[in-house]
């Protein structure tokens, strides 16, 4: 957020949550996705793509959620199919 010049209040407005909720995510008091490099990359790409048009940013919020879900689902599938140390 700091690198992009976007405030927590602006992020909260775009996501439809309170600034306090955004603050809790930032401080890792709520959720763990904010600590995941791949998830953060998806979010950064999304913000960069729509940063000049906030209406489009909020209109495509489902897109970023779906991309994050794909990243996490792929990781889970990769972990499930990875051979164990003794197999």
Secondary structure by P-SEA (a helix, b strand, c coil): cccccccaaaaaaaacccaaaaaaaaacccccccccaaaaaaaaaaaaaccccaaaaaaaaaaaaaaaaaaaaaaaaaaaacccccc
